[in-house]
Amino acid sequence: NLIQRKWLYLEPIFSKGSLPSEEKKFKSIDENLSDIMFSILKDSKLFSLIDVPNISDKLKVMLDQLEKCQKALTEYLEIKRSILPRFYFIGDDDLLEILGQAKNPLIIQS
């Protein structure tokens, strides 16, 4: 559940290429998670997960990698906030939206 929540939060950010330095890492996580979810789709019984080789290790690594991606995103936002201190009063989601629309001043002003 924790992996799914982190993935759901980070996927739209990394799919747009907002953080190219971490994009490759996230793509690997995305592929591994998709493989696991596909195996669950084929057979939704809990015991079928036992047949997935090293599933416990894979999930631990994915969670660790997702946390590293989230940390990199936080550091990226802190850099942007240090450039323009007004950004300290804006939440992460709103700041990401502003940065994503940086070339469209009409949206930023609204």
MARTORDO-180987 format. One line per 8 residues: number of its first residue (from 1); for each residue x negated, y, z negated of N, C-alpha, C. Coordinates in nm, 3 decimals, m for minus. Each point is the difference from the previous one (the first is absolute). Layout:
// MARTORDO-180987
NUM> X Y Z X Y Z X Y Z ~ ... .
***
This chain:
// MARTORDO-180987
1> m0.082 m0.119 0.000 0.082 0.119 0.000 m0.087 0.127 0.000 ~ m0.106 m0.001 m0.078 m0.091 0.115 m0.006 m0.068 0.022 0.134 ~ m0.040 m0.108 0.064 m0.065 0.011 0.131 0.098 0.058 0.101 ~ 0.123 m0.046 m0.002 0.100 0.051 0.093 0.025 0.150 m0.021 ~ 0.011 0.041 m0.126 0.024 0.142 m0.028 m0.115 0.087 0.048 ~ m0.122 m0.042 m0.029 m0.116 0.078 0.044 m0.008 0.003 0.152 ~ 0.028 m0.114 0.062 m0.006 m0.007 0.146 0.107 0.091 0.060 ~ 0.121 m0.003 m0.054 0.108 0.085 0.051 m0.034 0.148 m0.010 .
9> m0.069 0.039 m0.107 m0.038 0.140 m0.018 m0.111 0.040 0.098 ~ m0.098 m0.088 0.018 m0.118 0.035 0.078 0.016 m0.024 0.151 ~ 0.087 m0.090 0.038 0.012 m0.037 0.142 0.031 0.118 0.092 ~ 0.098 0.085 m0.032 0.027 0.112 0.091 m0.118 0.097 0.012 ~ m0.077 0.012 m0.106 m0.114 0.091 0.000 m0.111 m0.053 0.090 ~ m0.031 m0.127 m0.017 m0.110 m0.058 0.075 0.040 m0.034 0.143 ~ 0.127 m0.022 0.026 0.043 m0.030 0.137 m0.012 0.123 0.089 ~ 0.005 0.119 m0.061 m0.015 0.125 0.076 m0.146 0.037 0.018 .
17> m0.089 m0.074 m0.064 m0.143 0.030 0.011 m0.043 0.118 m0.084 ~ 0.069 0.024 m0.110 m0.032 0.114 m0.086 m0.137 m0.010 m0.066 ~ m0.044 m0.121 m0.024 m0.129 m0.021 m0.067 m0.081 m0.101 0.081 ~ m0.067 0.044 0.105 m0.070 m0.093 0.089 m0.106 m0.085 m0.069 ~ m0.061 0.051 m0.106 m0.105 m0.075 m0.068 0.055 m0.127 m0.068 ~ 0.125 0.001 m0.039 0.061 m0.114 m0.068 0.097 m0.077 0.089 ~ 0.017 0.045 0.121 0.099 m0.061 0.089 m0.031 m0.147 0.030 ~ m0.126 m0.032 0.021 m0.039 m0.137 0.031 0.030 m0.092 m0.118 .
25> m0.030 0.047 m0.120 0.027 m0.079 m0.120 0.150 m0.025 m0.015 ~ 0.079 0.104 0.023 0.144 m0.015 m0.015 0.056 m0.093 0.108 ~ m0.054 0.008 0.120 0.047 m0.087 0.107 m0.023 m0.147 m0.035 ~ m0.113 m0.030 m0.063 m0.029 m0.136 m0.044 0.101 m0.046 m0.105 ~ 0.031 0.087 m0.093 0.100 m0.030 m0.103 0.134 m0.026 0.066 ~ 0.035 0.086 0.094 0.127 m0.011 0.071 0.012 m0.134 0.071 ~ m0.107 m0.042 0.067 0.002 m0.129 0.070 0.012 m0.116 m0.097 ~ m0.073 0.003 m0.110 0.008 m0.107 m0.099 0.139 m0.008 m0.063 .
33> 0.055 0.114 m0.033 0.134 0.002 m0.059 0.104 m0.048 0.100 ~ m0.014 0.039 0.125 0.092 m0.046 0.104 m0.007 m0.152 0.016 ~ m0.120 m0.055 m0.006 m0.015 m0.146 0.010 0.072 m0.071 m0.115 ~ m0.018 0.052 m0.120 0.065 m0.061 m0.116 0.152 0.014 0.011 ~ 0.046 0.117 0.038 0.145 0.021 0.012 0.060 m0.087 0.111 ~ m0.076 m0.021 0.107 0.047 m0.086 0.108 0.013 m0.144 m0.048 ~ m0.097 m0.045 m0.080 0.009 m0.136 m0.053 0.120 m0.014 m0.094 ~ 0.032 0.105 m0.074 0.117 m0.003 m0.087 0.128 0.001 0.083 .
41> m0.001 0.072 0.110 0.116 0.005 0.087 0.029 m0.138 0.059 ~ m0.106 m0.073 0.035 0.018 m0.134 0.057 0.060 m0.095 m0.102 ~ m0.043 0.011 m0.125 0.050 m0.088 m0.106 0.005 0.081 m0.129 ~ 0.119 0.040 m0.039 0.016 0.091 m0.113 m0.004 m0.068 m0.137 ~ m0.026 m0.128 m0.002 m0.009 m0.069 m0.129 m0.130 0.039 m0.070 ~ 0.007 0.019 m0.126 m0.115 0.041 m0.078 m0.117 m0.097 0.014 ~ 0.029 m0.128 0.005 m0.106 m0.101 0.007 m0.075 0.004 0.132 ~ 0.057 0.061 0.101 m0.071 0.009 0.128 m0.122 0.091 m0.009 .
49> m0.001 0.090 m0.097 m0.115 0.089 m0.017 m0.124 m0.076 m0.047 ~ 0.021 m0.115 m0.060 m0.112 m0.082 m0.045 m0.085 m0.044 0.120 ~ 0.065 m0.017 0.114 m0.070 m0.046 0.120 m0.086 0.108 0.064 ~ 0.021 0.125 m0.037 m0.081 0.109 0.055 m0.137 m0.006 m0.069 ~ m0.106 m0.021 0.078 m0.132 m0.013 m0.062 m0.044 0.126 m0.073 ~ m0.047 m0.015 m0.122 m0.055 0.108 m0.083 0.094 0.119 m0.015 ~ 0.128 m0.026 m0.013 0.097 0.111 m0.006 m0.025 0.090 m0.120 ~ m0.033 m0.058 m0.113 m0.023 0.081 m0.120 m0.118 0.095 0.021 .
57> m0.108 m0.052 0.055 m0.117 0.084 0.026 0.030 0.107 0.103 ~ 0.075 m0.036 0.103 0.035 0.097 0.105 0.083 0.115 m0.058 ~ 0.095 m0.034 m0.087 0.085 0.103 m0.059 m0.080 0.092 m0.092 ~ m0.092 m0.057 m0.075 m0.084 0.082 m0.088 m0.088 0.095 0.082 ~ m0.057 m0.051 0.108 m0.084 0.084 0.086 0.084 0.109 0.066 ~ 0.120 m0.036 0.046 0.087 0.101 0.062 0.036 0.110 m0.098 ~ 0.033 m0.037 m0.122 0.035 0.100 m0.101 m0.119 0.091 m0.028 ~ m0.118 m0.059 m0.011 m0.121 0.079 m0.022 m0.026 0.096 0.117 .
65> 0.016 m0.049 0.122 m0.023 0.083 0.118 0.105 0.112 0.010 ~ 0.124 m0.032 m0.034 0.105 0.103 0.002 m0.029 0.109 m0.103 ~ m0.050 m0.039 m0.116 m0.035 0.099 m0.101 m0.116 0.087 0.046 ~ m0.095 m0.059 0.072 m0.110 0.079 0.056 0.050 0.097 0.106 ~ 0.094 m0.045 0.082 0.058 0.089 0.102 0.075 0.116 m0.067 ~ 0.074 m0.031 m0.106 0.073 0.104 m0.070 m0.097 0.098 m0.067 ~ m0.109 m0.050 m0.053 m0.101 0.087 m0.061 m0.062 0.091 0.105 ~ m0.028 m0.054 0.118 m0.056 0.080 0.109 0.099 0.109 0.042 .
73> 0.127 m0.034 0.003 0.103 0.098 0.034 0.006 0.110 m0.105 ~ m0.007 m0.037 m0.127 0.002 0.099 m0.108 m0.121 0.093 0.010 ~ m0.116 m0.056 0.029 m0.121 0.082 0.016 0.014 0.095 0.119 ~ 0.057 m0.049 0.108 0.023 0.083 0.119 0.092 0.119 m0.034 ~ 0.106 m0.028 m0.074 0.094 0.107 m0.038 m0.066 0.099 m0.096 ~ m0.086 m0.049 m0.088 m0.071 0.090 m0.091 m0.094 0.093 0.076 ~ m0.062 m0.051 0.105 m0.087 0.085 0.083 0.084 0.110 0.064 ~ 0.115 m0.036 0.052 0.088 0.101 0.062 0.048 0.100 m0.103 .
81> 0.028 m0.047 m0.121 0.044 0.091 m0.106 m0.113 0.095 m0.042 ~ m0.123 m0.048 0.001 m0.110 0.088 m0.039 m0.024 0.109 0.106 ~ 0.034 m0.028 0.123 m0.014 0.099 0.108 0.106 0.110 m0.014 ~ 0.122 m0.042 m0.032 0.109 0.096 m0.015 0.071 m0.029 m0.133 ~ m0.033 0.075 m0.105 0.054 m0.029 m0.134 0.153 m0.002 m0.010 ~ 0.071 0.063 0.091 0.147 m0.006 m0.005 0.051 m0.143 0.010 ~ m0.080 m0.086 0.062 0.040 m0.139 0.016 0.007 m0.075 m0.132 ~ m0.058 0.056 m0.107 0.008 m0.066 m0.130 0.143 m0.002 m0.055 .
89> 0.084 0.089 0.050 0.138 0.008 m0.047 0.095 m0.083 0.085 ~ m0.055 m0.075 0.094 0.081 m0.081 0.091 m0.030 m0.147 m0.029 ~ 0.104 m0.081 m0.003 m0.018 m0.144 m0.021 m0.070 m0.065 0.118 ~ m0.050 m0.120 m0.023 m0.075 m0.071 0.104 0.083 m0.022 0.127 ~ 0.124 m0.042 m0.016 0.084 m0.028 0.118 0.022 0.126 0.083 ~ 0.029 0.111 m0.067 0.021 0.126 0.073 m0.128 0.048 0.066 ~ m0.112 m0.015 m0.069 m0.128 0.041 0.056 m0.034 m0.084 0.123 ~ 0.026 m0.128 m0.006 m0.024 m0.086 0.116 0.086 0.044 0.119 .
97> 0.124 0.037 m0.029 0.087 0.046 0.108 m0.052 0.130 0.060 ~ m0.045 0.091 m0.084 m0.055 0.127 0.048 m0.125 m0.024 0.084 ~ m0.089 m0.084 m0.049 m0.123 m0.029 0.073 0.030 m0.070 0.131 ~ 0.103 m0.083 0.001 0.039 m0.070 0.122 0.060 0.093 0.104 ~ 0.054 0.111 m0.046 0.063 0.096 0.091 m0.085 0.125 0.017 ~ m0.128 m0.011 m0.025 m0.090 0.117 m0.001 0.002 0.076 0.132 ~ 0.032 m0.066 0.109 0.000 0.068 0.130 0.135 0.062 0.034 ~ 0.097 m0.014 m0.089 0.132 0.053 0.025 0.037 0.099 m0.112 .
105> m0.036 0.128 0.015 0.020 0.097 m0.109 0.147 0.023 m0.039 ~ 0.092 m0.021 0.092 0.141 0.021 m0.034 0.049 m0.099 m0.105 ~ m0.046 m0.122 0.010 0.041 m0.101 m0.099 m0.065 0.029 m0.134 ~ m0.126 0.041 0.000 m0.071 0.031 m0.124 0.066 0.115 m0.073 ~ 0.045 0.101 0.072 0.061 0.117 m0.064 0.136 m0.032 m0.060 ~ 0.065 m0.102 0.049 0.132 m0.036 m0.055 m0.020 m0.086 m0.120 .
***
